[in-house]
């Protein structure tokens, strides 16, 4: 009975090991929300304004066209945020931006930067239940992992972090 929002990188849909538009349509018809995770999943903070505008606008347009849904929320690839991203996203029609900052949405809070609890593919059902119930120890563990990743990125640099990540997990980005 849970509903969830899935943020997808529109330019990657249908590629090997990625969902298809048909699968996303089925999820949507089951009550799930499909929103933007940009076009290519590249870090937005490293882009020039022209490229950033294209990345945000194109992702929104593609998802809206393919799924006949309004896209008004963006999740930042790699969790990196800058005020310039919000300025351009708002201009295009986004209403909020989900960060990788750990926390719950509080009704009535104002955006644009929304905290969230990231549920990756490695989370067990029992851990999911503990997080969904707001168990503080489960939330602290997620926050600690986020803090460690951010500290590591800062210490070794984002490019080195991504290089090591790709080596370990075999992903392109």
Buried (B, 14 or more C-beta within 10 A) or exposed (E): EEEEEBBBBBBBBEEEEEBEBEEBBEBBEEEBBBBBBBBBBBBBBEBEEEBBBBBBBBBBBBBBEBBEBEBBBBBBBBBBBEEEBBEBBBEBBBBBBBBBBBBEEEEEEEBBBBBBBBEEEEBEEEBBEBBEEEEEEBBEBBBEEBEEBBEBBEEEEBEEBBEEBEEEEEEEE
